[in-house]
Amino acid sequence: MLQGVALVGLIAAILLPVGWGYEQRQQARAWQETACVYRLREVARETNQLIAGAWRGNACAVLRELGLEIEASR
């Protein structure tokens, strides 16, 4: 009985941080995509280029193609 409780506790101690880390990674990707969309809109406003339809799928990829990547936070 005690070994079963210990085993469940050990598994939970491993899976909870892994799940939490995965969720944080997903949120970071969502925020990065949001930042790329805002940056791409800023570039489009500044340059008056009609690139609005080009970035519907992945704004970060379009920024990379234009050579305007968002700097990574330090």
C-alpha positions as CSV (number, residue, x, y, z in Angstrom):
1,M,0.0,0.0,0.0
2,L,2.7,2.5,1.0
3,Q,4.8,1.5,-2.0
4,G,1.8,2.3,-4.3
5,V,1.3,5.7,-2.8
6,A,5.1,6.4,-3.1
7,L,5.0,5.2,-6.8
8,V,2.0,7.5,-7.6
9,G,3.8,10.4,-5.8
10,L,7.0,9.8,-7.8
11,I,5.1,9.7,-11.1
12,A,3.2,12.9,-10.2
13,A,6.5,14.6,-9.2
14,I,7.8,13.9,-12.7
15,L,4.8,14.5,-14.8
16,L,3.5,17.7,-13.2
17,P,6.7,19.8,-14.0
18,V,6.9,18.2,-17.5
19,G,3.3,19.2,-18.2
20,W,3.8,22.7,-16.7
21,G,6.9,23.2,-18.9
22,Y,5.1,22.1,-22.0
23,E,2.2,24.5,-21.3
24,Q,4.7,27.3,-20.8
25,R,6.4,26.5,-24.1
26,Q,3.0,26.7,-25.9
27,Q,2.3,30.0,-24.3
28,A,5.7,31.4,-25.3
29,R,5.1,30.4,-28.9
30,A,1.7,32.1,-28.9
31,W,3.2,35.3,-27.5
32,Q,6.0,35.1,-30.0
33,E,3.6,34.8,-32.9
34,T,1.6,37.8,-31.5
35,A,4.7,39.9,-31.3
36,C,5.6,38.9,-34.9
37,V,2.1,39.9,-36.1
38,Y,2.5,43.4,-34.4
39,R,6.0,43.8,-35.8
40,L,4.8,42.9,-39.3
41,R,1.9,45.3,-39.1
42,E,4.4,48.0,-38.0
43,V,6.7,47.2,-41.0
44,A,3.7,47.3,-43.4
45,R,2.6,50.7,-42.0
46,E,6.2,52.1,-42.3
47,T,6.9,50.9,-45.8
48,N,3.4,51.1,-47.3
49,Q,3.9,47.7,-48.9
50,L,0.9,45.5,-49.6
51,I,2.1,42.4,-47.7
52,A,-1.0,41.9,-45.6
53,G,-2.1,38.7,-47.4
54,A,1.4,37.2,-47.3
55,W,1.6,36.6,-43.5
56,R,-1.7,35.0,-42.7
57,G,-0.1,31.6,-41.9
58,N,3.0,32.5,-40.0
59,A,4.0,36.1,-39.4
60,C,7.4,35.1,-37.9
61,A,8.4,33.3,-41.1
62,V,7.5,36.4,-43.2
63,L,9.6,38.6,-40.9
64,R,12.5,36.2,-41.4
65,E,12.1,36.3,-45.1
66,L,12.2,40.1,-45.0
67,G,15.2,40.0,-42.7
68,L,13.3,41.6,-39.8
69,E,13.4,39.0,-37.1
70,I,12.3,40.0,-33.6
71,E,15.3,40.0,-31.3
72,A,15.2,37.3,-28.6
73,S,14.9,38.4,-25.1
74,R,17.9,38.1,-22.9
